[in-house]
């Protein structure tokens, strides 16, 4: 009608009364159409989610699943689950805003460049690829900004506060030893979480348990696990089919490990109750056996000349070339290091001890690896300054114990991070005011 009214106004002079009536009728129809198409679906604190926003998120989520070859098992259940994820996302972004967490345009541009590079595209190529699939490039940027904000929020509120003590590492390794655990054993798993609020009463817990059992029943009927995860899981990886990838037992809660050891490859089990809710696990594959970790180490010593207002690049280079010539003509490396090196190793004659791959900056490692035993390198530059280095001798060393300690520390940290982040999300979600209008 709005289009017709504009045509009439162009062709026929109208009385003020008729003009007002027609304009009012057009506004009423337009208003009613907006209410019908873009009504409020949920209220979250001072924010709202509209039906258009939900439809866009459902469409985006379906697109992700389609590209992975996964179909939506139940449209109504899927829509409700998408709404829950959207509510949680809004709660997290609201927290980020309150805490002053920001991602500026330059940081977002770098992230977009990295995504394009990972897909072997330019940013313009990425834009064309997205628009060719019917996606808005601006909306994609907004989505990436949101992901960066949430990642930065996690780092601020959880990861930056994590501490893993030496006692925890030793206790963890002792527990593995006592249980006869295969330290290199890994599980490739997928996971569905039906979360339960900390304040949930018995009736709510029972409702969530029923939902988890419904999900497991779907899987047992042969419905693809990824489809069920997309429609039922509250975990952040739901749209990736619940895929958690390869995990060592160290990176998994003990109740997960116990359940996985009873599962055949390709099968699913659960629901398993934890403080976070109900879990369903699928064991996709498993691998691993204890093998020694032999590492080529180099015993090395060096002389470092740092750059400053007095020492220029050419000064450092000339000094090191002179010292290299003196060493090759019989001067003692250790004595020259004590007299000339700006490194803390100077007091030890420049000795750095046994160096394994990854112990030094890449520039230093590249020179050292290529150097013949007993030889002194040409001067080279790192972020610390200019160096010469001597490869004194080499050996192959079993680093299994050191590796196990490092892996244990990383595993404990990752497990703590995942658990505490989920707890933090659940706490923020529980204390948020949420009002549903989905059925109106």
VOFI-383503 format. One line per field, with one value per residue (C-alpha): x, y, z; residue number from 1; residue in three letters. Coordinates in nm, 3 decimals. Each point is the difference from the previous one (the first is absolute). Layout:
// VOFI-383503
X [X:...]
Y [Y:...]
Z [Z:...]
i [NUM:...]
aa [ALA:...]
// end
This chain:
// VOFI-383503
X [0.000:0.288:0.104:-0.359:-0.034:0.314:-0.142:-0.329:0.179:0.196:-0.302:-0.306:-0.035:-0.146:-0.180:0.193:-0.239:0.039:0.379:0.016:-0.226:0.206:0.327:-0.131:-0.117:0.343:0.174:-0.227:0.067:0.374:0.000:-0.195:0.237:0.302:-0.154:-0.078:0.342:0.228:-0.151:0.203:0.092:0.199:0.102:0.348:0.067:-0.033:0.045:-0.249:0.011:-0.252:-0.148:0.204:0.322:-0.092:-0.086:0.335:0.186:-0.192:0.082:0.368:0.016:-0.170:0.255:0.286:-0.156:-0.071:0.364:0.095:-0.251:-0.225:-0.378:-0.226:-0.177:-0.293:-0.071:-0.194:0.258:0.282:-0.157:-0.040:0.363:0.120:-0.196:0.170:0.342:-0.092:-0.112:0.328:0.196:-0.188:0.069:0.374:0.019:-0.185:0.260:0.280:-0.149:-0.048:0.360:0.138:0.126:0.048:0.120:0.103:-0.032:0.372:-0.014:-0.312:0.168:0.297:-0.239:-0.180:0.334:0.094:-0.331:0.048:0.359:-0.107:-0.247:0.266:-0.190:0.047:-0.245:-0.176:-0.009:-0.151:-0.266:-0.087:-0.010:-0.238:-0.224:-0.008:-0.144:-0.262:0.172:0.052:0.367:-0.091:-0.196:0.296:0.231:-0.242:-0.001:0.382:0.012:-0.241:0.217:0.312:-0.179:-0.112:0.351:0.146:-0.262:0.099:0.367:-0.076:-0.244:0.137:0.330:0.197:-0.089:0.092:0.288:0.148:0.241:0.290:-0.181:-0.304:0.222:0.174:-0.330:-0.151:0.293:-0.007:-0.372:0.057:0.275:-0.214:-0.288:0.229:-0.112:0.151:0.158:-0.014:-0.350:-0.241:-0.371:-0.168:-0.341:-0.319:-0.214:-0.352:-0.068:-0.347:0.082:-0.162:-0.016:0.166:-0.330:-0.210:-0.261:-0.083:-0.265:0.238:0.275:-0.247:-0.104:0.363:0.065:-0.296:0.141:0.339:-0.165:-0.202:0.326:0.157:-0.312:0.031:0.363:-0.088:-0.267:0.273:-0.035:0.339:0.178:0.082:-0.370:-0.098:0.280:-0.118:-0.355:0.061:0.347:0.061:0.376:0.178:0.103:-0.360:0.005:0.323:-0.180:0.127:0.349:0.264:0.282:0.282:0.033:0.233:-0.154:0.180:-0.219:-0.325:-0.199:0.050:-0.365:0.046:0.310:-0.178:-0.293:0.220:0.198:-0.327:-0.102:0.080:0.131:-0.297:-0.245:-0.162:-0.081:-0.160:-0.160:0.274:-0.085:0.248:-0.037:-0.039:-0.289:-0.050:0.258:-0.017:0.333:0.088:0.334:0.098:0.347:0.288:0.373:0.330:0.274:0.286:0.316:0.320:0.036:0.353:0.107:0.319:0.163:0.295:0.238:0.075:0.164:-0.034:0.104:-0.270:0.048:-0.313:-0.089:-0.050:0.054:0.376:0.029:-0.133:-0.071:0.333:0.190:-0.146:0.068:0.361:0.069:-0.141:0.191:0.320:-0.083:-0.080:0.339:0.179:-0.177:0.086:0.362:0.018:-0.149:-0.211:-0.375:-0.090:0.245:-0.121:-0.362:0.072:0.162:-0.233:-0.342:-0.300:-0.194:-0.047:0.186:0.323:0.104:-0.015:0.214:-0.309:-0.123:-0.372:-0.005:-0.185:-0.252:-0.296:-0.219:-0.234:0.222:0.124:-0.142:-0.037:0.287:0.242:-0.126:0.037:0.367:0.076:-0.165:0.196:0.335:0.259:0.112:0.303:-0.055:-0.072:-0.274:0.019:-0.162:-0.381:-0.285:-0.286:-0.238:0.258:0.285:0.292:0.150:0.265:-0.061:0.206:-0.150:0.218:-0.151:-0.326:-0.197:-0.335:-0.180:-0.315:-0.221:-0.302:-0.001:0.033:-0.256:-0.243:0.032:-0.054:-0.300:-0.144:0.029:-0.162:-0.275:-0.081:-0.010:-0.226:-0.232:-0.024:-0.059:-0.282:-0.172:0.031:-0.115:-0.311:-0.066:0.044:-0.237:-0.260:0.024:-0.043:-0.288:-0.174:0.013:-0.120:-0.366:-0.151:-0.363:-0.129:-0.265:0.061:-0.356:-0.181]
Y [0.000:0.238:-0.016:0.062:0.301:0.156:-0.048:0.166:0.295:0.049:-0.001:0.137:0.304:-0.121:0.169:0.027:-0.243:-0.265:0.049:-0.053:-0.306:-0.161:0.083:-0.138:-0.320:-0.045:0.060:-0.248:-0.267:0.070:-0.004:-0.327:-0.153:0.097:-0.145:-0.321:-0.041:0.142:-0.061:-0.043:-0.363:0.040:0.270:-0.028:0.258:0.326:-0.164:-0.177:-0.265:0.045:-0.259:0.141:-0.036:-0.355:-0.086:0.140:-0.202:-0.316:0.057:0.061:-0.312:-0.210:0.131:-0.114:-0.346:-0.021:0.070:-0.285:-0.232:-0.009:0.032:0.141:-0.290:0.195:0.359:0.095:-0.146:0.149:0.349:-0.014:-0.108:0.279:0.246:-0.132:0.042:0.351:0.092:-0.127:0.194:0.321:-0.052:-0.043:0.304:0.205:-0.106:0.091:0.347:0.051:-0.103:0.226:-0.285:0.132:-0.104:0.292:0.015:-0.062:-0.321:-0.109:0.073:-0.220:-0.281:0.030:-0.011:-0.314:-0.169:0.092:-0.127:-0.329:-0.044:0.094:0.315:0.375:0.196:0.110:-0.364:-0.094:0.269:-0.132:-0.358:0.091:0.214:-0.278:-0.224:0.265:0.120:0.361:0.093:0.265:-0.259:-0.239:0.272:0.061:-0.372:-0.015:0.308:-0.171:-0.314:0.208:0.185:-0.325:-0.150:0.313:-0.019:-0.363:0.098:0.281:-0.177:-0.356:-0.072:0.290:-0.125:-0.365:-0.142:-0.349:-0.087:-0.246:-0.199:-0.036:-0.125:-0.257:-0.112:-0.038:-0.208:-0.217:-0.059:-0.103:-0.236:-0.159:-0.052:-0.149:0.266:0.009:0.345:0.027:-0.141:0.237:-0.004:0.168:0.088:0.193:0.131:0.122:0.206:0.061:0.263:0.023:0.322:-0.001:0.124:-0.266:-0.177:-0.372:0.059:0.203:-0.261:-0.269:0.204:0.042:-0.370:-0.086:0.225:-0.175:-0.341:0.118:0.099:-0.338:-0.177:0.191:-0.113:-0.360:0.012:0.083:0.378:0.155:0.113:0.340:0.060:-0.081:0.218:0.296:-0.031:-0.105:0.104:0.311:-0.024:0.262:-0.266:-0.108:0.130:-0.192:-0.323:0.008:-0.088:0.035:-0.154:-0.209:0.020:-0.179:-0.131:0.286:0.253:-0.170:-0.023:-0.334:-0.098:0.049:-0.221:-0.272:0.006:0.009:-0.307:-0.196:0.119:-0.172:0.221:0.151:-0.037:0.258:-0.015:0.193:0.206:0.069:0.242:0.270:0.336:0.159:-0.224:-0.319:-0.119:-0.241:-0.117:-0.161:-0.177:0.067:-0.157:-0.062:-0.032:0.006:-0.203:0.098:0.058:0.176:0.356:0.033:0.359:0.124:0.245:0.232:0.119:0.359:0.324:0.347:0.362:0.266:0.367:0.202:0.314:0.335:0.371:-0.057:-0.337:0.004:-0.293:0.046:0.031:-0.328:-0.178:0.123:-0.101:-0.350:-0.055:0.096:-0.238:-0.284:0.049:-0.007:-0.322:-0.170:0.107:-0.170:0.245:-0.157:0.040:-0.006:0.277:0.224:-0.064:0.104:0.324:0.097:-0.169:0.202:-0.315:-0.136:-0.312:0.205:-0.104:-0.364:0.062:0.044:-0.356:-0.058:-0.367:-0.263:0.159:-0.188:0.107:0.277:0.120:0.308:0.257:-0.129:0.210:-0.142:-0.357:0.013:0.100:-0.254:-0.293:0.069:0.039:-0.280:-0.120:0.200:0.280:0.367:0.172:0.323:0.294:-0.009:0.216:-0.083:0.218:0.003:0.139:-0.148:-0.342:-0.249:-0.355:-0.316:-0.350:-0.182:-0.351:-0.180:-0.288:-0.178:0.017:-0.176:0.291:-0.214:0.115:0.368:-0.038:-0.173:0.282:0.263:-0.185:-0.051:0.371:0.093:-0.258:0.117:0.359:-0.077:-0.212:0.269:0.263:-0.193:-0.090:0.344:0.173:-0.218:0.068:0.373:-0.001:-0.197:0.241:0.307:-0.166:-0.099:0.350:0.169:0.098:-0.192:0.021:-0.215:0.098:-0.278:-0.135:0.333]
Z [0.000:0.071:-0.364:-0.118:0.231:-0.145:-0.354:0.094:0.157:-0.318:-0.231:0.185:0.226:0.332:0.283:0.324:0.164:-0.269:-0.002:0.375:-0.021:-0.272:0.173:0.330:-0.172:-0.158:0.334:0.178:-0.260:0.007:0.380:0.018:-0.253:0.211:0.313:-0.182:-0.161:0.268:0.339:0.320:0.062:0.322:0.246:0.152:0.271:-0.196:-0.341:-0.228:-0.272:-0.280:-0.232:-0.291:0.200:0.096:-0.362:-0.115:0.266:-0.090:-0.369:0.080:0.217:-0.266:-0.250:0.222:0.035:-0.375:-0.085:0.235:-0.164:0.309:-0.016:0.270:0.172:0.149:-0.104:0.314:0.240:-0.207:0.006:0.378:0.041:-0.228:0.213:0.315:-0.159:-0.115:0.353:0.146:-0.262:0.084:0.371:-0.067:-0.229:0.261:0.258:-0.238:-0.047:0.375:0.070:-0.274:-0.219:-0.354:-0.344:-0.219:-0.378:-0.057:0.204:-0.186:-0.334:0.099:0.098:-0.335:-0.184:0.194:-0.088:-0.365:0.006:0.161:-0.285:-0.257:-0.093:0.012:0.216:-0.318:-0.110:0.335:-0.044:-0.347:0.128:0.282:-0.217:-0.258:0.272:0.081:0.319:0.101:0.037:0.261:0.202:-0.023:0.136:0.287:0.078:0.005:0.224:0.240:0.005:0.072:0.280:0.162:-0.034:0.162:0.274:0.070:0.015:0.246:0.229:-0.007:-0.176:0.151:0.349:-0.050:0.201:-0.039:0.279:-0.009:0.268:-0.230:-0.282:0.220:0.151:-0.345:-0.127:0.313:-0.048:-0.361:0.110:0.273:-0.245:-0.258:-0.247:-0.345:-0.003:-0.378:-0.037:-0.169:-0.079:-0.295:0.140:-0.062:0.281:0.079:0.312:0.137:0.260:0.342:0.202:0.340:0.145:-0.177:0.212:-0.027:-0.267:-0.218:0.037:-0.104:-0.306:-0.108:0.060:-0.222:-0.274:0.022:-0.023:-0.302:-0.169:0.075:-0.127:-0.330:-0.032:0.081:-0.274:-0.249:-0.024:-0.075:0.320:-0.155:-0.076:0.357:0.141:-0.207:0.135:0.360:0.119:0.210:-0.057:-0.211:-0.254:-0.074:-0.359:-0.060:0.081:0.357:-0.124:0.272:-0.205:0.140:0.378:0.236:0.324:0.174:-0.181:0.089:0.323:0.176:-0.055:-0.377:-0.005:0.196:-0.244:-0.311:0.108:-0.006:-0.348:-0.327:-0.279:-0.183:0.287:0.230:0.369:0.281:0.128:0.254:0.282:0.100:0.178:-0.347:-0.107:-0.200:-0.254:-0.293:-0.145:-0.330:-0.038:-0.361:0.023:0.238:-0.037:0.182:0.163:0.228:-0.200:0.104:-0.124:-0.138:-0.058:-0.166:0.244:-0.057:0.267:-0.097:0.107:-0.146:0.017:-0.019:-0.080:0.079:-0.194:0.173:-0.049:-0.002:-0.178:-0.357:-0.232:-0.179:0.331:0.126:-0.328:-0.017:0.362:-0.049:-0.326:0.186:0.289:-0.244:-0.173:0.337:0.105:-0.330:0.049:0.340:0.252:0.276:-0.066:0.370:0.091:-0.282:0.099:0.359:-0.122:-0.286:0.021:0.115:0.092:0.353:-0.119:-0.020:0.350:-0.114:-0.306:-0.217:0.061:-0.052:0.095:-0.199:-0.239:-0.144:-0.293:0.111:0.285:-0.187:-0.238:-0.361:-0.141:0.257:-0.047:-0.379:0.025:0.273:-0.178:-0.321:0.182:0.001:0.342:0.120:-0.251:0.076:-0.197:-0.192:0.183:-0.019:0.127:0.236:0.200:0.280:-0.211:-0.197:0.083:-0.085:0.123:0.023:-0.017:0.254:-0.028:-0.072:0.148:-0.033:0.331:0.121:0.103:0.097:0.363:-0.087:-0.274:0.234:0.254:-0.268:-0.144:0.348:0.076:-0.332:0.046:0.353:-0.116:-0.297:0.211:0.266:-0.266:-0.166:0.326:0.156:-0.320:-0.019:0.369:-0.058:-0.299:0.195:0.294:-0.224:-0.185:0.325:0.147:-0.320:-0.025:-0.292:-0.111:-0.287:-0.256:-0.251:0.003:-0.014]
i [1:2:3:4:5:6:7:8:9:10:11:12:13:14:15:16:17:18:19:20:21:22:23:24:25:26:27:28:29:30:31:32:33:34:35:36:37:38:39:40:41:42:43:44:45:46:47:48:49:50:51:52:53:54:55:56:57:58:59:60:61:62:63:64:65:66:67:68:69:70:71:72:73:74:75:76:77:78:79:80:81:82:83:84:85:86:87:88:89:90:91:92:93:94:95:96:97:98:99:100:101:102:103:104:105:106:107:108:109:110:111:112:113:114:115:116:117:118:119:120:121:122:123:124:125:126:127:128:129:130:131:132:133:134:135:136:137:138:139:140:141:142:143:144:145:146:147:148:149:150:151:152:153:154:155:156:157:158:159:160:161:162:163:164:165:166:167:168:169:170:171:172:173:174:175:176:177:178:179:180:181:182:183:184:185:186:187:188:189:190:191:192:193:194:195:196:197:198:199:200:201:202:203:204:205:206:207:208:209:210:211:212:213:214:215:216:217:218:219:220:221:222:223:224:225:226:227:228:229:230:231:232:233:234:235:236:237:238:239:240:241:242:243:244:245:246:247:248:249:250:251:252:253:254:255:256:257:258:259:260:261:262:263:264:265:266:267:268:269:270:271:272:273:274:275:276:277:278:279:280:281:282:283:284:285:286:287:288:289:290:291:292:293:294:295:296:297:298:299:300:301:302:303:304:305:306:307:308:309:310:311:312:313:314:315:316:317:318:319:320:321:322:323:324:325:326:327:328:329:330:331:332:333:334:335:336:337:338:339:340:341:342:343:344:345:346:347:348:349:350:351:352:353:354:355:356:357:358:359:360:361:362:363:364:365:366:367:368:369:370:371:372:373:374:375:376:377:378:379:380:381:382:383:384:385:386:387:388:389:390:391:392:393:394:395:396:397:398:399:400:401:402:403:404:405:406:407:408:409:410:411:412:413:414:415:416:417:418:419:420:421:422:423:424:425:426:427:428:429:430:431:432:433:434:435:436:437:438:439:440]
aa [UNK:UNK:UNK:UNK:UNK:UNK:UNK:UNK:UNK:UNK:UNK:UNK:UNK:UNK:UNK:UNK:UNK:UNK:UNK:UNK:UNK:UNK:UNK:UNK:UNK:UNK:UNK:UNK:UNK:UNK:UNK:UNK:UNK:UNK:UNK:UNK:UNK:UNK:UNK:UNK:UNK:UNK:UNK:UNK:UNK:UNK:UNK:UNK:UNK:UNK:UNK:UNK:UNK:UNK:UNK:UNK:UNK:UNK:UNK:UNK:UNK:UNK:UNK:UNK:UNK:UNK:UNK:UNK:UNK:UNK:UNK:UNK:UNK:UNK:UNK:UNK:UNK:UNK:UNK:UNK:UNK:UNK:UNK:UNK:UNK:UNK:UNK:UNK:UNK:UNK:UNK:UNK:UNK:UNK:UNK:UNK:UNK:UNK:UNK:UNK:UNK:UNK:UNK:UNK:UNK:UNK:UNK:UNK:UNK:UNK:UNK:UNK:UNK:UNK:UNK:UNK:UNK:UNK:UNK:UNK:UNK:UNK:UNK:UNK:UNK:UNK:UNK:UNK:UNK:UNK:UNK:UNK:UNK:UNK:UNK:UNK:UNK:UNK:UNK:UNK:UNK:UNK:UNK:UNK:UNK:UNK:UNK:UNK:UNK:UNK:UNK:UNK:UNK:UNK:UNK:UNK:UNK:UNK:UNK:UNK:UNK:UNK:UNK:UNK:UNK:UNK:UNK:UNK:UNK:UNK:UNK:UNK:UNK:UNK:UNK:UNK:UNK:UNK:UNK:UNK:UNK:UNK:UNK:UNK:UNK:UNK:UNK:UNK:UNK:UNK:UNK:UNK:UNK:UNK:UNK:UNK:UNK:UNK:UNK:UNK:UNK:UNK:UNK:UNK:UNK:UNK:UNK:UNK:UNK:UNK:UNK:UNK:UNK:UNK:UNK:UNK:UNK:UNK:UNK:UNK:UNK:UNK:UNK:UNK:UNK:UNK:UNK:UNK:UNK:UNK:UNK:UNK:UNK:UNK:UNK:UNK:UNK:UNK:UNK:UNK:UNK:UNK:UNK:UNK:UNK:UNK:UNK:UNK:UNK:UNK:UNK:UNK:UNK:UNK:UNK:UNK:UNK:UNK:UNK:UNK:UNK:UNK:UNK:UNK:UNK:UNK:UNK:UNK:UNK:UNK:UNK:UNK:UNK:UNK:UNK:UNK:UNK:UNK:UNK:UNK:UNK:UNK:UNK:UNK:UNK:UNK:UNK:UNK:UNK:UNK:UNK:UNK:UNK:UNK:UNK:UNK:UNK:UNK:UNK:UNK:UNK:UNK:UNK:UNK:UNK:UNK:UNK:UNK:UNK:UNK:UNK:UNK:UNK:UNK:UNK:UNK:UNK:UNK:UNK:UNK:UNK:UNK:UNK:UNK:UNK:UNK:UNK:UNK:UNK:UNK:UNK:UNK:UNK:UNK:UNK:UNK:UNK:UNK:UNK:UNK:UNK:UNK:UNK:UNK:UNK:UNK:UNK:UNK:UNK:UNK:UNK:UNK:UNK:UNK:UNK:UNK:UNK:UNK:UNK:UNK:UNK:UNK:UNK:UNK:UNK:UNK:UNK:UNK:UNK:UNK:UNK:UNK:UNK:UNK:UNK:UNK:UNK:UNK:UNK:UNK:UNK:UNK:UNK:UNK:UNK:UNK:UNK:UNK:UNK:UNK:UNK:UNK:UNK:UNK:UNK:UNK:UNK:UNK:UNK:UNK:UNK:UNK:UNK:UNK:UNK:UNK:UNK:UNK:UNK:UNK:UNK:UNK:UNK:UNK:UNK:UNK:UNK:UNK:UNK:UNK:UNK:UNK:UNK:UNK:UNK:UNK:UNK:UNK:UNK:UNK:UNK:UNK:UNK:UNK:UNK:UNK:UNK:UNK:UNK:UNK]
// end
